[in-house]
Amino acid sequence: MGKRKKRQLPEVGTIFGRTYKKHGDVKRRIFELKVVKLGNGIGYEFEGNVFRSPSAAAKSLLHCSVNGWVFWKIDESGKSVRKNSRR
């Protein structure tokens, strides 16, 4: 089994966008996750709340456990897999 690469954290100020259709919505909406400074580390701001991980932010939207790195499409280098991420 190969050695697992250490994931790099995204830079403060990076915004990850994700389209998703919440239960009860008529059409898909774009949700944004912003990387913010939090004490000695970073946090993830979503809909006015700051979370300690992308997974916690995704869980607040989906109401179930989810891999936030996959949901928000954040790769191993801390960059967005999608071309429309903003800085």
C-alpha positions in Angstrom: 0.0 0.0 0.0 1.4 3.4 -1.0 2.1 6.3 1.3 -0.8 8.8 1.5 0.0 12.4 0.4 -0.5 15.1 3.0 -3.3 17.4 2.0 -2.4 21.1 1.6 -4.9 23.5 3.2 -6.4 26.2 0.9 -5.2 29.8 1.2 -7.2 32.3 3.2 -9.6 34.2 0.9 -10.2 31.3 -1.5 -13.8 30.8 -2.4 -15.2 27.4 -3.5 -18.5 27.4 -5.3 -20.9 24.4 -5.5 -24.2 24.1 -7.3 -26.8 22.1 -5.4 -30.5 21.7 -5.2 -31.7 21.7 -1.6 -34.8 19.8 -0.7 -37.9 21.9 -1.5 -36.0 24.3 -3.9 -37.4 24.6 -7.4 -34.0 25.1 -9.0 -30.3 24.6 -8.2 -28.4 27.4 -6.4 -24.8 28.2 -6.0 -23.4 27.8 -2.5 -20.1 29.4 -1.6 -17.5 28.2 0.9 -14.9 30.9 1.9 -11.6 30.1 3.6 -11.1 32.5 6.5 -8.4 33.0 9.2 -9.5 31.4 12.5 -7.1 31.8 15.4 -3.8 30.1 14.5 -5.3 28.2 11.6 -8.1 28.5 9.0 -11.9 28.1 9.1 -14.5 27.7 6.4 -17.3 30.3 6.3 -20.6 29.1 4.9 -23.9 31.0 5.1 -22.6 33.3 7.9 -21.3 30.5 10.1 -17.6 29.5 10.4 -16.8 25.8 10.5 -13.5 24.0 11.4 -13.7 21.8 8.3 -15.2 21.7 4.8 -17.1 18.5 5.9 -18.8 20.4 8.8 -19.9 23.1 6.4 -21.2 20.5 3.9 -23.0 18.7 6.7 -24.9 21.9 7.6 -26.2 22.0 4.1 -27.0 18.3 3.5 -27.9 17.3 7.1 -25.9 14.1 6.8 -22.2 13.2 7.0 -20.3 13.8 3.8 -16.6 14.2 2.8 -16.4 18.0 2.5 -13.2 17.9 0.4 -15.1 15.9 -2.2 -18.3 17.8 -1.9 -16.7 21.2 -2.4 -14.3 19.7 -5.0 -11.0 20.7 -3.2 -8.0 18.7 -4.5 -4.9 17.6 -2.6 -3.1 20.9 -3.3 -5.9 23.0 -1.7 -7.1 24.2 -5.0 -10.5 23.9 -6.6 -11.0 21.0 -9.1 -13.5 23.3 -10.8 -12.4 26.0 -13.2 -14.8 28.6 -11.8 -13.3 28.9 -8.3 -12.4 32.5 -7.3 -9.7 34.1 -5.3 
